[in-house]
Amino acid sequence: MSTADVKVTVVERGAVPPSLRRFLWDIQSMVELTDSEREILLIGRDLMTRLLGSDDWLPAAFAKAQPGEGAQYQLFNDVLDRFTVVATLLSPGVSLLVDQSSQWEIAGGVLGAVSRQGYDPSAPAKSAARVLRPREVETRASRGAQSMILSNAAEGQVAIGLHVYGGDLKKLSRRSWSGEDAAESAPLGYANDEGAPPYDIFSIQSEIAD
């Protein structure tokens, strides 16, 4: 599939695109109804695959990338911090280090190519990287998970990934940098501005038809 086939919908922050509304509602329901991480990852993979099969779901307010920078936008905030839905945007040449070692994850490719590489500073060699392309989905269990380096593996275009994490990332260490070394980079917060807060259960519970 050509990345030219993937579109970003320009909508007002208040309007939740139908495909995204259904995805967020189903993720919320899934987490509420099962305590099994294995089931969450199996069902979540299917839900992510269905969402990425459409091209009209990502609001422009959560898809702004500055040259030479990486950003993570929180799309959904679970009030109990059981999970969060995040869009990662990476300009060419940019990497993002996410300390998510205690959380499960469902990840999908949206635009370009996102390289995903486990990071362990005490390991003698780097782990192999996997490139996530549009509409590809992968999952990671919390057990044995480690920090992850997300990098833009596409030339000349922004890379976008979508993640459902098993907790709220604002409590974890995240750093964005260009080049080889993250040591001098500043901690990264969510890129949402005041006019584009994340959705919550109250903003998605209306207009859902079973």
Secondary structure, 3 states (H helix, E strand, C coil): CCHHHCCCECCCCCCCCHHHHHHHHHHHHHHHHCCCHHHHHHHHHHHHHHHHCCCCCCEHHHCCCCCCCEEEEEEEECCCCCCEEEEEEECCCEEEEECCCCCCEEEEEEECCEEEEEECCCCCCCCCEEEECECCEEEECCCCCCEEEEEECCCCCCEEEEEEECCCHHHCCEEEEECCCCCCCCECCCCCCCCCCCECHHHHCCCCCC
